[in-house]
Amino acid sequence: MKKDVFQAIADPTRRAILTLMMTQAMTPNALAQHFDTSRQAVSKHIKVLAEVGLIKQELSGREIYYHFNPKKMKQIADWLEPFRQLWESRLNQLETVLKNIKPKKS
């Protein structure tokens, strides 16, 4: 069964890998140094992220570099947008109510 983007980011290790890769491409060995798991475990996480398109692979000589794919994150952002709008609206309403509450006089 093929995983989707949401299944891929459900794991905290995969989210951490994405965070590390946001600013620079990294090799599996470089990524593995940031975790208390085996290189093979990190490779499995990389495989899941690559399957759903959150990272892209680039071969450079004998090394494989993985790059973060921000375009794929748009799928998550699009799904979250209605929730963001709802909460923004509710917080604005709360702010209005709080501004209109008059303090009690002693």
ZAGU-514679 format. One record per residue: x, y, z of N, C-alpha, C in turn; residue number from 1. Coordinates in steps of 0.1 Angstrom, whole numbers, padded with zeros to 4 digits. Example, Ala and Ser with C-alpha at 12.3 -4.5 7.8 and 13.67 -1.06 7.14 Angstrom:
<pts>
{{0132; -0057; 0078}; {0123; -0045; 0078}; {0132; -0033; 0078}; 1}
{{0128; -0022; 0071}; {0137; -0011; 0071}; {0129; 0000; 0079}; 2}
</pts>
This chain:
<pts>
{{0008; -0012; 0000}; {0000; 0000; 0000}; {0009; 0012; 0000}; 1}
{{0006; 0021; -0010}; {0014; 0033; -0011}; {0010; 0043; 0000}; 2}
{{0020; 0049; 0006}; {0018; 0059; 0017}; {0015; 0073; 0010}; 3}
{{0008; 0081; 0018}; {0006; 0095; 0013}; {0014; 0105; 0022}; 4}
{{0013; 0117; 0018}; {0022; 0127; 0025}; {0019; 0128; 0040}; 5}
{{0006; 0126; 0043}; {0002; 0127; 0057}; {0007; 0116; 0066}; 6}
{{0008; 0104; 0060}; {0014; 0092; 0067}; {0029; 0094; 0068}; 7}
{{0035; 0100; 0058}; {0049; 0102; 0059}; {0053; 0112; 0070}; 8}
{{0045; 0123; 0071}; {0049; 0133; 0082}; {0044; 0129; 0095}; 9}
{{0036; 0118; 0097}; {0031; 0114; 0110}; {0042; 0110; 0119}; 10}
{{0053; 0105; 0114}; {0064; 0101; 0122}; {0073; 0112; 0126}; 11}
{{0077; 0114; 0139}; {0085; 0125; 0143}; {0099; 0124; 0137}; 12}
{{0105; 0112; 0135}; {0118; 0111; 0129}; {0118; 0117; 0115}; 13}
{{0107; 0114; 0107}; {0106; 0119; 0093}; {0105; 0134; 0093}; 14}
{{0097; 0139; 0103}; {0096; 0154; 0104}; {0109; 0160; 0107}; 15}
{{0117; 0154; 0116}; {0130; 0159; 0119}; {0139; 0159; 0107}; 16}
{{0138; 0148; 0099}; {0147; 0147; 0087}; {0143; 0158; 0078}; 17}
{{0130; 0161; 0076}; {0126; 0172; 0067}; {0131; 0185; 0072}; 18}
{{0131; 0187; 0085}; {0136; 0200; 0091}; {0151; 0201; 0088}; 19}
{{0158; 0191; 0090}; {0173; 0191; 0087}; {0176; 0194; 0072}; 20}
{{0167; 0189; 0064}; {0170; 0191; 0049}; {0164; 0204; 0043}; 21}
{{0157; 0212; 0051}; {0151; 0224; 0046}; {0161; 0234; 0040}; 22}
{{0173; 0234; 0046}; {0183; 0244; 0042}; {0194; 0239; 0033}; 23}
{{0196; 0225; 0033}; {0206; 0220; 0025}; {0204; 0205; 0022}; 24}
{{0209; 0201; 0011}; {0209; 0187; 0007}; {0218; 0179; 0016}; 25}
{{0214; 0167; 0019}; {0222; 0159; 0028}; {0223; 0144; 0023}; 26}
{{0233; 0138; 0027}; {0235; 0123; 0024}; {0228; 0115; 0035}; 27}
{{0225; 0103; 0033}; {0220; 0094; 0043}; {0229; 0094; 0056}; 28}
{{0242; 0093; 0053}; {0251; 0092; 0064}; {0251; 0105; 0073}; 29}
{{0250; 0116; 0066}; {0250; 0129; 0073}; {0237; 0130; 0081}; 30}
{{0226; 0125; 0076}; {0213; 0126; 0083}; {0214; 0116; 0095}; 31}
{{0220; 0104; 0093}; {0220; 0094; 0104}; {0228; 0099; 0116}; 32}
{{0237; 0108; 0114}; {0245; 0113; 0125}; {0237; 0121; 0135}; 33}
{{0225; 0126; 0131}; {0216; 0134; 0139}; {0207; 0126; 0148}; 34}
{{0207; 0113; 0146}; {0197; 0104; 0153}; {0204; 0093; 0160}; 35}
{{0197; 0088; 0171}; {0202; 0077; 0179}; {0197; 0063; 0173}; 36}
{{0196; 0062; 0160}; {0192; 0050; 0154}; {0202; 0046; 0144}; 37}
{{0200; 0034; 0138}; {0210; 0029; 0128}; {0208; 0037; 0115}; 38}
{{0219; 0036; 0107}; {0218; 0041; 0094}; {0207; 0035; 0086}; 39}
{{0205; 0022; 0088}; {0194; 0015; 0080}; {0180; 0020; 0084}; 40}
{{0178; 0024; 0097}; {0165; 0029; 0101}; {0163; 0043; 0095}; 41}
{{0173; 0051; 0094}; {0172; 0064; 0088}; {0169; 0062; 0073}; 42}
{{0176; 0052; 0067}; {0174; 0050; 0053}; {0159; 0046; 0050}; 43}
{{0153; 0038; 0059}; {0139; 0035; 0057}; {0130; 0047; 0058}; 44}
{{0133; 0056; 0067}; {0126; 0069; 0067}; {0127; 0077; 0055}; 45}
{{0140; 0077; 0050}; {0143; 0085; 0037}; {0135; 0079; 0026}; 46}
{{0134; 0066; 0025}; {0126; 0059; 0015}; {0112; 0063; 0015}; 47}
{{0106; 0064; 0027}; {0092; 0068; 0028}; {0090; 0082; 0023}; 48}
{{0099; 0091; 0027}; {0098; 0105; 0023}; {0100; 0106; 0008}; 49}
{{0109; 0098; 0002}; {0111; 0099; -0012}; {0099; 0093; -0020}; 50}
{{0093; 0083; -0015}; {0081; 0076; -0022}; {0070; 0086; -0023}; 51}
{{0068; 0095; -0014}; {0057; 0104; -0014}; {0061; 0118; -0021}; 52}
{{0073; 0119; -0024}; {0078; 0131; -0031}; {0082; 0143; -0022}; 53}
{{0083; 0140; -0009}; {0087; 0151; -0001}; {0102; 0154; -0002}; 54}
{{0110; 0145; -0006}; {0124; 0147; -0009}; {0127; 0141; -0023}; 55}
{{0138; 0147; -0029}; {0142; 0142; -0042}; {0157; 0137; -0040}; 56}
{{0160; 0128; -0048}; {0174; 0122; -0048}; {0182; 0127; -0059}; 57}
{{0195; 0130; -0056}; {0204; 0134; -0067}; {0217; 0127; -0065}; 58}
{{0222; 0121; -0075}; {0235; 0113; -0075}; {0246; 0123; -0078}; 59}
{{0256; 0124; -0070}; {0268; 0132; -0072}; {0280; 0123; -0070}; 60}
{{0286; 0118; -0080}; {0297; 0109; -0079}; {0292; 0096; -0073}; 61}
{{0298; 0092; -0061}; {0294; 0080; -0054}; {0284; 0083; -0043}; 62}
{{0281; 0096; -0041}; {0272; 0100; -0030}; {0258; 0103; -0035}; 63}
{{0248; 0100; -0027}; {0235; 0103; -0030}; {0231; 0114; -0021}; 64}
{{0226; 0125; -0026}; {0221; 0136; -0018}; {0206; 0137; -0019}; 65}
{{0200; 0140; -0008}; {0186; 0142; -0008}; {0182; 0157; -0006}; 66}
{{0173; 0162; -0014}; {0169; 0175; -0013}; {0154; 0176; -0009}; 67}
{{0151; 0186; -0001}; {0137; 0188; 0004}; {0129; 0193; -0008}; 68}
{{0117; 0189; -0010}; {0108; 0193; -0021}; {0097; 0202; -0015}; 69}
{{0098; 0215; -0014}; {0088; 0223; -0008}; {0075; 0223; -0016}; 70}
{{0075; 0220; -0029}; {0063; 0220; -0037}; {0053; 0209; -0031}; 71}
{{0058; 0198; -0027}; {0050; 0188; -0022}; {0043; 0191; -0009}; 72}
{{0049; 0200; -0001}; {0043; 0205; 0011}; {0031; 0213; 0009}; 73}
{{0029; 0218; -0003}; {0017; 0226; -0006}; {0004; 0217; -0004}; 74}
{{0005; 0204; -0006}; {-0006; 0195; -0004}; {-0011; 0196; 0011}; 75}
{{-0001; 0197; 0020}; {-0004; 0198; 0034}; {-0009; 0212; 0037}; 76}
{{-0003; 0222; 0032}; {-0007; 0235; 0034}; {-0022; 0238; 0029}; 77}
{{-0025; 0232; 0018}; {-0038; 0234; 0012}; {-0049; 0227; 0021}; 78}
{{-0045; 0215; 0027}; {-0054; 0208; 0035}; {-0056; 0216; 0048}; 79}
{{-0046; 0222; 0053}; {-0046; 0229; 0066}; {-0053; 0243; 0065}; 80}
{{-0054; 0249; 0053}; {-0059; 0262; 0051}; {-0072; 0265; 0057}; 81}
{{-0082; 0256; 0055}; {-0096; 0259; 0061}; {-0095; 0259; 0076}; 82}
{{-0087; 0251; 0082}; {-0086; 0251; 0097}; {-0079; 0264; 0102}; 83}
{{-0069; 0268; 0094}; {-0062; 0281; 0098}; {-0072; 0292; 0097}; 84}
{{-0080; 0293; 0087}; {-0090; 0304; 0085}; {-0100; 0303; 0097}; 85}
{{-0105; 0291; 0100}; {-0115; 0290; 0111}; {-0109; 0295; 0124}; 86}
{{-0097; 0291; 0127}; {-0091; 0295; 0140}; {-0088; 0310; 0140}; 87}
{{-0083; 0315; 0129}; {-0080; 0329; 0128}; {-0093; 0337; 0130}; 88}
{{-0104; 0333; 0124}; {-0117; 0339; 0126}; {-0121; 0339; 0141}; 89}
{{-0120; 0327; 0147}; {-0124; 0326; 0161}; {-0116; 0334; 0170}; 90}
{{-0103; 0334; 0168}; {-0094; 0343; 0176}; {-0097; 0357; 0174}; 91}
{{-0100; 0362; 0162}; {-0104; 0376; 0160}; {-0117; 0379; 0167}; 92}
{{-0127; 0370; 0167}; {-0139; 0372; 0175}; {-0136; 0373; 0190}; 93}
{{-0128; 0364; 0195}; {-0124; 0365; 0209}; {-0117; 0378; 0212}; 94}
{{-0108; 0382; 0204}; {-0102; 0395; 0206}; {-0112; 0407; 0207}; 95}
{{-0122; 0406; 0198}; {-0132; 0417; 0198}; {-0140; 0416; 0211}; 96}
{{-0144; 0404; 0216}; {-0151; 0403; 0228}; {-0143; 0408; 0240}; 97}
{{-0130; 0405; 0240}; {-0121; 0409; 0251}; {-0119; 0424; 0251}; 98}
{{-0119; 0430; 0240}; {-0117; 0445; 0239}; {-0130; 0452; 0244}; 99}
{{-0141; 0445; 0242}; {-0154; 0452; 0246}; {-0158; 0449; 0260}; 100}
{{-0151; 0441; 0267}; {-0154; 0438; 0282}; {-0149; 0450; 0290}; 101}
{{-0158; 0456; 0297}; {-0155; 0467; 0305}; {-0150; 0463; 0319}; 102}
{{-0139; 0468; 0324}; {-0135; 0464; 0337}; {-0145; 0468; 0348}; 103}
{{-0147; 0460; 0358}; {-0155; 0464; 0369}; {-0149; 0475; 0378}; 104}
{{-0158; 0484; 0382}; {-0153; 0495; 0391}; {-0153; 0490; 0405}; 105}
{{-0143; 0493; 0413}; {-0143; 0489; 0427}; {-0151; 0499; 0436}; 106}
</pts>
